[in-house]
Amino acid sequence: MTKPQISIQLRTFQEDDPGSWQFLLDQARAADVAGIDRVVFSDHVAFGEDLEAYGDPKKGGTMGGKQPTSPDGQWLEPLTVITAIGALTERIRLGTAILIAALRTPVVLAKTAATIDVLTNGRLELGVGVGWQRDEYVAAGLDYENRGRLLDHTIEVCQLLWREQVASYASPELTFDNIHQMPKPRQAGGVPIWVSGTINKRVVRRLADYGSGWIPWGPDGADLVGAIPRLRAAVEAAGGDPTFQVQGHAIPVRDADGNLDLTATFEASAPLIEAGVTDLRITVPAVVGYDESLALYSDVATKFRSALH
């Protein structure tokens, strides 16, 4: 059985311009040295003004959720961030949670991801989803109503180019023959794809066809003990590999002063690991400075392994 891993999401967005993003680079370097297994980054390329859609599950949002910035908030592009952080780190895995992959031209995304994977010696992972914002698709010249198929198309082209020396492809969206693209990713089979979503036919099929991992969403994310075996069975029935990885959020426990109790949090999260969570995401207070970040993340990694390994 694979040992569970611990991950954090670093904030690549701020309401106001921080002046310098050095704190982000310091946090990433510290996480690498401290023994955190994975850092991930979120994605937006543009904003409209209908931010209420973030709280509408019918539009891909989450019930009660709130977009964390205004339309003029500062958002860094995640693959660019990963490139910078990849050059500063040695072992930590680098991922997106989530990349709105269809907003990128597939052949360019395949090239970008392969390049990052080569330069980081096989440490890239792409968590992908359709997003929630219609205006972002409109600004990219894409059909929001067809976003699920656009995501599938993007993954199909990327994986084909990553795996085939000479690639040919035909779909309603795109046709090409005898296309070469080098270098290939360092990881066998290409960059791992983590599929985001609730348990539904589309997510089951994506995991069966393309996925290395699942990023739960909505009510299924709130009931992982029940959801994981259901999804594994559905993916296996669809002809996929049921041993995909699963991301889950640690169950926070706070002390009398309201501070996060790491040991109690990891002990409370043990049922998630037993149910099949392989990547435990923990939210910790943001600290500024390399030394401060190193102390915090070292404490997280040590207590995680003490409680759950």
Summary of the structure (lengths in Angstrom):
residues: 309
radius of gyration: 19.1
end to end distance: 11.2
largest distance: 64.2
contacts: 984
relative contact order: 0.15
helix: 44%
strand: 17%
